[in-house]
Amino acid sequence: MTHKHLRPATTFSLDKPHAIRVFVIVQGMILGLVGLVHGIFASLEGNIPTGGYLLALGIFTLIPNYLATGIAAILVGLALIVWTLGFIHTKNGPIGFLVLSILLFLVGGGVAQVPFFILTWGASTRINKPLTWWRKVLPINLRKRLSQLWLAIWICGYIFLIAAIGIWLLLSPPSVAARMPTLTQYILWLFLCIGILFQPLTIVSAFTYDMERQAPSPQSNLKPEMLK
């Protein structure tokens, strides 16, 4: 009997969630929300000149007005969320994500999120891809172990990031310009750096999770004459 409908090992089905896509969607939403929060704080400063490009709010902006900066950051942050949810998986999804992320940075969306949107953009380019290079580079045993731990790794990284954001909002709000670094701010940056270090590991483990889901079935390893 001839099997005519065997699916390739690298075929993706968009009706099922994938680790890479889930990671990118969540990250994109968070980046958009953080930019939106920065925009709210900037707009609360009122219709006054910024007096520079790098502001005490922890943002960089090319717009010389706090209110205009805030409005722009809110709008671009919302656009980034919408794009991530609806278009990140499309052909031009990663490019659109990168453009919006850079624009968000330039209009006051925040400085600290730059490494996050770069890593997220890099991961988004691998959505629905066969990940052949990673399959060759990572040993099978390591792939299996990381694929089992990818969600735990992601959660651990987010615990540090959430703690950093909580300290930022509650104990060291962006509307307060500290003249000297405090212990609270040192802890904030420590947690933020640890969270950033978890990001590449989360991405690689997400790759391994998807690679395991792409693993060829036993039939795909048989020679053509053995399938008859």
N, C-alpha and C positions, 0 to 999 in steps of 0.2 A: 504493500500500500504506500502510495506516495503522499508525503505531507506537503501540500502546496501553500499552506498559509502560515508557515513558521515566521514569527516576527523577529527582526534583527535584535541582537542583544542591546543595542544602544538606542532603541526606540523609546521615546518618552510619550506618555499619555497625559495630556493637560487636564484630564478629568480627575486626576489624583494630585494631592499636595506633594511638593518636593521640598527637601530641607533648604536648598539654596534659595528657592523662590520665597519660602516662608520667612527665612532670615532677612532677605532684602526688603520684603514688604513691611515687616515690623520695624526694621531699621529706618526705612524711608519715612514711615509715619512718625517715628520718634524725632527724627531730624527736622521734619516739617513742624512738629509741635514745639520743639525747642526754639526754632526760629520764630515761631509765632509768639512764644512767651517773651523772647527778646524784643520783638516788635511792640508788644504791649507795654513793657517797661520803658522802652524808648519813647513811645508816644505819650506816656504819662509825664515825661519831662516838659511837655508843652511845645508850643510853636516858637522855639528859640534856636539860635545857631549852635552847632555842635562844638565849634572851636577847634576842630581837628578831625583826623581820620580814625585814630584808635581811641576809643572812649572808655571811661571808667566802668561802663556797664559790661565790659568784656566783649565788646563788639568792634568790628571794623566797618566803616561805611564811607562810601563816596558821596553820599548826600549830605550837604552841609546844614541840615535841619533835623532836629530830634523828631518832630511830629511826622514829617515826610518819611524819615527813616523808618519809624515805627509802622506806618501804614504800608510801606513797601515790603518790609519784612513779613508782616502779617499776610499780605496777598501772595507773596512768593512762597511762603511756608505752606499756605493752603494749596497752592498750585502743585507743590512738590508732593503733598499727600495724595492729591487726586491722581497725579501722574503715576505715582508708585502703585496705587491700588488698581488703576485701570489699564496702564500701558507698559509697565516695566517688563512684561514678558514678550512684548512685540519686537519686531526687528530693530526699530529705532528707540526702543525703551531705554537702554543704557545711556545712549547719547543724550536723550532728553533729560534723564535723571542727572547726568553730570552737569549739563548746562544750567538747570534749575538750582542745583546745589551751589555751583560757583556764584550764580547770581544772588542767591540767598546770603552767601558770605559777604558779597560786595555791598549789600544794602542793609547790613546790620543783623544778620541771622545768627551771628556768634562765631567766635574764633576757635573755641575748643572743639567744635564738631568737625573741623576740617579733616583730621585723620579718619574720622568715622565715615564721612561721605566718600572719601577716596577708596577706602576698603570696601564699602558697600557697592560703589560703582564697579569695582573690580569683580566682586562676586556676581553682580547682575549680568556681566558679560558671559557668564558660564551657565545661565539659566537655559535648560533644555539642550545642553550640549553633552556630547558623549564623554568628556573628561578623559580622553585617551592619554594625554601626557601625564596626568596625575595617576592614572592606573599603572603606567609604566614605572613611575618614580617611587610610589609608596608600596612597600612590601604588603603581601596579602594579609598577614597576621596583624600588622599595624592598621590596615584599612578596616578590618573586622572589629578590632578593639575600639578605634575612634568612632566608627559608625554606631556602635552601641552606646557610646558616651556623649554623642554630639549634643543632645538636649541638656544633659547635666552640665557640660562645659559652657553652653550658652547661658544657662540659668546662673551659674556661678559668676560669670562675667557681668551679667546684668545686676546681680546683687551689689557688686561694687559700684557700678554706674548709678544705680538708683540711690545708693547711700550718698554718693557724691552730689547728685542732683538735689537730694533732700537737704544736705548741708548747705548747698548753694542757695536754695530758695528760702529755707527757714532760718539758718544761722548766719549766712553771709550773702544776703540778697544783692542782686546786681545793681540795685538803685543806691547802694551804699559804697562809697569810694573809700577804701581803707588806705591810710597813709603808710602803715607798716604791716607786713605779713604777720598774721596771727597763727596760733597753733591750729585753730579751726581750719584756716585756709590751707595749711600744710597737709592736714588730714584729708581735706577735700581733694587736693591735687594728687595725693598718694593713691586714694581710692580711684580717681579718674585714670591715673596711669596704669594701675593694675587692670582696670576694666578694658583699657585700650589694648593691653598685652593679650587679653583673652580673645580679642576680636579675630586676629589671624588664625588662632587655634580653632575658634568656632567655625570659621569659614572652611578650613581644611577638613574638619570633622564632618561638616555638612556635605562637602564633596564626597567623602567616603561613604556617607549614608546613601547618597544618591547613586554612587557607583555600585554599592551592594544591591540596590534595587534594580540596577541595570544589569546585574550579573547574568551571564548567559545560562540558559537552561541546559540540562544534560543533553537534550536532543540537538542543541546548536553546536555541540562539540563533535557530533557524529559526522563521518564522511558521507557525501551525497549518496554513494551506493548503499550505505547502511540504512538509509531512510526509505528505501524502496521495499 
